[in-house]
């Protein structure tokens, strides 16, 4: 069995070692621009370089090493008509939960404000926010969204979730479908964006929808920059209608040096680190699925190309 | 039934309203320096003003409106020999869990470092810490400590707890008693101090004990300033042996303007807000206990004056 492997960062050592451990029967071939490669059975990649298409011609499946497959699906019909399999959690759920929980608690407990006060050498208790005014809504209630909701539940925030199809999550007000999106957003103090980027979700959080949040609301985006209308968010924060945002993803990454977000202290920027792909966990999961496919079994997490995730 | 009420901040409105709601049969008397007061049946207070002692002479019990009774017990034998009852949780557990979880995640996910990098306009992924190197130990495994441990457990940190008497907490390495304190501290990346301040625990975290933490370790103190040798902590941080501290409590509060902690950016200071007494929850709990006592029943959370909590 031959596996074609591509890493955008060009660092292969850990990945080759993990495949040697979890799938020792496979021959793993590192893809390189211009290198002649014999046909492979499976491909493992995230953001595909254009030149890789010819080498995907004979694969039986493509495994994406991230949760989001938007970069891969951009290739559209150029991709061979084989299953595309996305990573399911693989250690990303807990990382997302850490990131989002930290940001929500930071806002709710006013730790940013306390930091400002302390830097002035002031001992000053600030009025506490009321949890009843701090409804947190999670856009996207799949494996990762559910993990985040599970972490937030422990702290007693009023919770909402929105997903494409109906879900039933204990202690969470669940909304679904386009018709319920505005009701979901209405009055949220914090919206957490965890949706896949698809033609249906692009620009979902625009000025009209962001204006449904509670005054003083916050936006946390850990999904894809394309879900959020960046100038609209900035305008609402500058106007004081929204209180701030914590953003891990952007339209253009790295976020360009001249982007106005850098100059806005109410926007917290992290460089797409909310959930890193963990090499060991990813290779373990992909190896299991490859073996199942080789035995002719069905595997989970096959992307629906029409839905885009 | 007459209840003597004292609030250090002099703000009584919410407390009187809550007692009117939860214990309407009681007459609540606000204590004032120099005011003649008829004997009361119960006293409700936190830090007692010296002049209040005479008015405590005939009470049947003293209810403390905080979790820590060290300020009250300082009066020693001047206090009447009646039960002293401390507040049990009453909404403080979840607040402590919020505060501590936020601080642990902030350190573990390097959000302080990311803030520094972002302020320079840099897009730079920092090496992630390994959770296996991030053992969190909670000193004090009572109602509040258990609540904090429950929140941290969700994120998969290796956990330890230390308490005076043996405890058994699922998924937590439990230590107890003075003989096991050093083993508990050895190699911790984060120590969370949640102990009562008693003669046995004063200065517990001194240079020798803090030196047992892992290099690059962190201290979170949400209990009492007297548990921590402040100059020792500062010296270890300045020397780079410890990486930082998040402190909500101090030897002297408000923290004096000239205190060196204000000048150390690796020390995060908050003004004793990790868990505020929630008026409604506190009065509901105290009212229930007063009624039980009036019926001659035993109540929980009576302070052991010898142990000091």
Interface residues (C-beta under 8 A of the other chain):
Chain A: X94 X97 X98 X99 X101 X102 X105 X106 X108 X109 X111 X114 X115 X117 X118 X121 X123 X124 X125 X126 X128 X150 X151 X154 X155 X156 X253 X254 X255 X257 X262 X268 X269 X270 X271 X272 X273 X276
Chain B: X94 X97 X98 X99 X101 X102 X105 X106 X108 X109 X111 X114 X115 X117 X118 X121 X123 X124 X125 X126 X128 X150 X151 X154 X155 X156 X253 X254 X255 X257 X262 X268 X269 X270 X271 X272 X273 X276
